[in-house]
Amino acid sequence: MGAGLSGIDLAHHVAQNSPPHWSWEIHDVHDDLGGTWHTFTYPGIRSDSDMATFGFPFRPWPHKSTLGQGADIKEYIRDVARDCGAPSVCGPAPGSRTLTGRPTRSSTRSPL
Ligand SMILES: Cc1cc2nc3c(=O)[nH]c(=O)nc-3n(C[C@H](O)[C@H](O)[C@H](O)COP(=O)(O)OP(=O)(O)OC[C@H]3O[C@@H](n4cnc5c(N)ncnc54)[C@H](O)[C@@H]3O)c2cc1C
């Protein structure tokens, strides 16, 4: 799933609801978690949404600011990952590949 907000959200729910004998790992093509918030680190990067709606519903945003600074969002994701037993990611899964696509133009549609 990757280790962005979506993947760590999934990890949280798997950790909460999976049978105790299950083992699982998070794989990401990057060497650290955070997804968007790991990839982009330019000065001033922040969320556009308020963190009360952008953040995890099960984890209150721990900062006073309504919008999240990029580095704070990455740490927030890391805290959730740590709590669900996945403080790091394992790199790309063996044999995995990134799916790529190319937009196709339908003959019944006008050119873009
Ligand atoms: C500056 C900025 C501000 C933003 N602000 C907001 C906002 O305020 N509100 C909002 O709703 N959205 C915002 N977004 C969009 C934001 O990216 C998403 O909402 C959210 O962070 C996406 O999380 P995600 O986990 O779905 O995807 P990503 O963060 O993109 O994470 C996906 C992860 O999957 C990994 N991955 C991909 N393919 C593979 C593969 N084949 N194998 C293994 N790993 C793989 C990637 O490396 C990546 O780490 C913003 C984006 C940017 C750049």
The ligand as an SDF file (V2000), in Angstrom:
LIG
                    3D

 53 58  0  0  0  0  0  0  0  0999 V2000
    2.1000   20.3780   -0.6930 C   0  0  0  0  0  0  0  0  0  0  0  0
    0.9300   19.4230   -0.6030 C   0  0  0  0  0  0  0  0  0  0  0  0
   -0.1320   19.7320    0.2190 C   0  0  0  0  0  0  0  0  0  0  0  0
   -1.2450   18.8720    0.3000 C   0  0  0  0  0  0  0  0  0  0  0  0
   -2.2440   19.2010    1.1330 N   0  0  0  0  0  0  0  0  0  0  0  0
   -3.3410   18.4180    1.1850 C   0  0  0  0  0  0  0  0  0  0  0  0
   -4.4150   18.7550    2.0190 C   0  0  0  0  0  0  0  0  0  0  0  0
   -4.3800   19.7410    2.7440 O   0  0  0  0  0  0  0  0  0  0  0  0
   -5.5130   17.9510    2.0330 N   0  0  0  0  0  0  0  0  0  0  0  0
   -5.5860   16.8480    1.2390 C   0  0  0  0  0  0  0  0  0  0  0  0
   -6.6070   16.1670    1.2550 O   0  0  0  0  0  0  0  0  0  0  0  0
   -4.5500   16.4820    0.4420 N   0  0  0  0  0  0  0  0  0  0  0  0
   -3.4430   17.2410    0.3960 C   0  0  0  0  0  0  0  0  0  0  0  0
   -2.3970   16.8900   -0.4110 N   0  0  0  0  0  0  0  0  0  0  0  0
   -2.4820   15.6900   -1.1710 C   0  0  0  0  0  0  0  0  0  0  0  0
   -1.8010   14.5970   -0.3530 C   0  0  0  0  0  0  0  0  0  0  0  0
   -0.7290   14.0990   -1.0730 O   0  0  0  0  0  0  0  0  0  0  0  0
   -2.7750   13.5070   -0.0200 C   0  0  0  0  0  0  0  0  0  0  0  0
   -3.9830   13.9220    0.5090 O   0  0  0  0  0  0  0  0  0  0  0  0
   -2.2210   12.4610    0.9600 C   0  0  0  0  0  0  0  0  0  0  0  0
   -1.0440   12.8280    1.6380 O   0  0  0  0  0  0  0  0  0  0  0  0
   -1.9850   11.2830    0.1160 C   0  0  0  0  0  0  0  0  0  0  0  0
   -1.7040   10.2090    0.9490 O   0  0  0  0  0  0  0  0  0  0  0  0
   -1.6100    8.7780    0.3100 P   0  0  0  0  0  0  0  0  0  0  0  0
   -1.1120    7.8670    1.3720 O   0  0  0  0  0  0  0  0  0  0  0  0
   -2.9150    8.4170   -0.3240 O   0  0  0  0  0  0  0  0  0  0  0  0
   -0.5720    8.9140   -0.9090 O   0  0  0  0  0  0  0  0  0  0  0  0
    0.9830    9.2660   -0.8530 P   0  0  0  0  0  0  0  0  0  0  0  0
    1.2810   10.2570    0.2210 O   0  0  0  0  0  0  0  0  0  0  0  0
    1.3390    9.6210   -2.2540 O   0  0  0  0  0  0  0  0  0  0  0  0
    1.6590    7.9090   -0.4490 O   0  0  0  0  0  0  0  0  0  0  0  0
    1.7060    6.8130   -1.3340 C   0  0  0  0  0  0  0  0  0  0  0  0
    2.9400    6.0010   -1.0140 C   0  0  0  0  0  0  0  0  0  0  0  0
    2.9030    4.8010   -1.7770 O   0  0  0  0  0  0  0  0  0  0  0  0
    4.2100    4.5320   -2.2460 C   0  0  0  0  0  0  0  0  0  0  0  0
    4.1020    3.6770   -3.4250 N   0  0  0  0  0  0  0  0  0  0  0  0
    3.5850    3.9820   -4.6230 C   0  0  0  0  0  0  0  0  0  0  0  0
    3.6480    2.9270   -5.4370 N   0  0  0  0  0  0  0  0  0  0  0  0
    4.2160    1.9130   -4.7280 C   0  0  0  0  0  0  0  0  0  0  0  0
    4.5470    0.5580   -5.0350 C   0  0  0  0  0  0  0  0  0  0  0  0
    4.2940    0.0140   -6.2310 N   0  0  0  0  0  0  0  0  0  0  0  0
    5.1300   -0.1920   -4.0680 N   0  0  0  0  0  0  0  0  0  0  0  0
    5.3870    0.3510   -2.8460 C   0  0  0  0  0  0  0  0  0  0  0  0
    5.0780    1.6280   -2.5170 N   0  0  0  0  0  0  0  0  0  0  0  0
    4.5100    2.3900   -3.4480 C   0  0  0  0  0  0  0  0  0  0  0  0
    4.8030    5.8940   -2.5280 C   0  0  0  0  0  0  0  0  0  0  0  0
    6.2200    5.8590   -2.5020 O   0  0  0  0  0  0  0  0  0  0  0  0
    4.2380    6.7260   -1.3690 C   0  0  0  0  0  0  0  0  0  0  0  0
    5.0950    6.7420   -0.2440 O   0  0  0  0  0  0  0  0  0  0  0  0
   -1.2780   17.7070   -0.5000 C   0  0  0  0  0  0  0  0  0  0  0  0
   -0.1920   17.4000   -1.3390 C   0  0  0  0  0  0  0  0  0  0  0  0
    0.9020   18.2340   -1.3750 C   0  0  0  0  0  0  0  0  0  0  0  0
    2.0520   17.8910   -2.2750 C   0  0  0  0  0  0  0  0  0  0  0  0
  1  2  1  0
  2  3  1  0
  2 52  2  0
  3  4  2  0
  4  5  1  0
  4 50  1  0
  5  6  2  0
  6  7  1  0
  6 13  1  0
  7  8  2  0
  7  9  1  0
  9 10  1  0
 10 11  2  0
 10 12  1  0
 12 13  2  0
 13 14  1  0
 14 15  1  0
 14 50  1  0
 15 16  1  0
 16 17  1  0
 16 18  1  0
 18 19  1  0
 18 20  1  0
 20 21  1  0
 20 22  1  0
 22 23  1  0
 23 24  1  0
 24 25  2  0
 24 26  1  0
 24 27  1  0
 27 28  1  0
 28 29  2  0
 28 30  1  0
 28 31  1  0
 31 32  1  0
 32 33  1  0
 33 34  1  0
 33 48  1  0
 34 35  1  0
 35 36  1  0
 35 46  1  0
 36 37  1  0
 36 45  1  0
 37 38  2  0
 38 39  1  0
 39 40  1  0
 39 45  2  0
 40 41  1  0
 40 42  2  0
 42 43  1  0
 43 44  2  0
 44 45  1  0
 46 47  1  0
 46 48  1  0
 48 49  1  0
 50 51  2  0
 51 52  1  0
 52 53  1  0
M  END
$$$$
